[in-house]
Amino acid sequence: MSIRRKELGDFLSALRQKCEPAAFGFPPGLRRRTRGLRREEVAQLAQISPTWYAWIEQGREISVSSDVLDRLAAALRMDKTQRAYLFELAGRHDNQPAAPEHSMPPALLAQIVEDFAAPAYILDRYWDVIAWNAPAAVLFGPWMNAAHAPNLLRFVFLDPAARTLVEDWETRARRLAAEFRADSRSSLDDPALLQQVEALSQASPEFAHFWKLHDVLERQGGLRGFAHPQQGHLAFQQVTFRLVDHEQLKLVLLMAESA
């Protein structure tokens, strides 16, 4: 029995024993020998076989589908942290992850980036730049000062200024397309995202070509070079963070390269 399988079974067993039967529509009864729900009751709530559920708790080497995990999470009324832990232990992707419990106020996002001396900006799931500081505006120029939310992909692929500003443009652009595809893996059926990809593909042959390659890369740090129209060559180390409880948001910092 693998450690991960045992942990999955122990996790479900512990949750089951914390559930009050009456709260789930089962009579408390006087013949219950253990606390909480019985295995067969959890199986009934999740609409799976009692034997199958018992095997999951026992840590047997069986394949547990995302659909079964989804039903178990609902049956045991898991919160978003418990649900994420369940899917992680089972090695499955959650197609319906819990949404953040609260949104980040724009004023707070603006304060986050303003507290950095280095260029800093925050991307949302569509790579719209929803907050940026003054050093980032100086580095990237007019596109980041637009009245509407600027978009990193539209800038790189559609704005002629990007081809001059971003050094080794073709390599960087191809990597951005691959990073965006990997970043969008859980929302590739999102109508807004599909519309964005279609619009970019129609407007940019390069984006259309890179997107069709199906390259996938995690957004990583590293050296980023820029040919600034006033300041000349600039080099930064890029560092990207995801915000806890808001994984669709990415905080990007560009730290000046040491001489």
Secondary structure, DSSP 8 states (H G I E B T S, - for coil): --HHHHHHHHHHHHHHHHS-GGGGT----S---SSS--HHHHHHHHTS-HHHHHHHHTT-S----HHHHHHHHHHTT--HHHHHHHHHHHT---SS----SS---HHHHHHHHHT-SS-EEEE-TT-BEEEE-HHHHHHHGGGGG-SS--BHHHHHHH-HHHHHHBTTHHHHHHHHHHHHHHHTTT-TT-HHHHHHHHHHHHH-HHHHHHHHTT-------EEEEEEETTTEEEEEEEEEEEETTEEEEEEEEEEE---
